[in-house]
Amino acid sequence: MLQIKVCIGSSCHLKGSYDVIRALQAAIACHGLQDRIELQAGFCLGQCMHGVVVQVGEQKILGVFPEQVGELMRKHVLPEVNSPGSPTYQNG
């Protein structure tokens, strides 16, 4: 299962982390990936000056806004869950 964390620490909270979480929830549902992605909130991902911080697996994406979630899904999430080498890959 692919783990996605969204920082909800003070700085990221003020920059809209809950809006990013809602956008991610909608995108995950739209792609039917609820059983392959674990979406979590996390306190301080160590990049307070660059929030909202989203961590996809081990990769941190900085400065995420809700309107960027579609691009984040295309660039970082879908390749992970659709890769044959990924533990979340489902053939067919």
N, C-alpha and C positions, 0 to 999 in steps of 0.2 A: 504494500500500500504506500503510495506517495504521500509524504507529509508536507503540508504547507502551513507555515506559521506566519501570522501577521502580528507585528508589534503593536501592543496597546499601552505601552509606557506613556508617561506624561507628554513627551514631545510628539510622539506619533499620534496619540489620542487627539491632541490639539490640531494636528494636521489632517485629521479625517480618517483614522484607521477603521472606525466602525463602518464608515461608508464603503471603504475598500473591502471589508469583510462581507458586507451585504452584496456587493458586486461580484465577489468571488463565489459566494453561495449560489447566486443566480447563474453564473457561468458554468459552474460545476454541474448544476441541475440541467442546464440547457444541453450540455454535452453528455448527460447521462453517466457521469463519473462518480456518483455518490459512493459506490462500493469500491472505488479504486483510489480515492483521495481522502485523506484525513486532514480537515481544516481545523487549525488550532489558533488560539490567541496566545501570545507570549509576551512576558514583561521584559522589555529592553533587550533588543538584539544587537546592542553595541554600536549603533550608528545613529545616535540621537540627532546629529546635525543634518542627517540626510533622510529623515522620515518622509513618508510612511515606508517602513521596511517590511518586505515580504521575503520569506525564506522558502524556497522550493527545493526540497531535499537538503543539500548542503550549500546551495548557491543563494546568496543574498541579492535581492533586487532593491535598489534604493530609490526613494522619491516617487513612490507609486501613488497615482491618483485613481479614483474609481473609473474614470473614462479610459484609462490605460489597461484595464483588466483584460479586455479582449486580446490586445497585443501580447500581454504577459502570458495568457493562456496559449496563444499560437507559438510564441517563441520558447517558452520555458516549461510549460506544463504538458501540453499535448505530445511533444517529442518524448518526454519521459514516460508517459503512460502508454504510448503507442510503439515504443522501441522494443523489438524482439528480445533484447538483452535485459529489459527492465523487469523487476519482480512483479510489476503491476500489469504487464502485457497480457492481453487475452486475444488469442488467435481466433478470428472469425466472429 
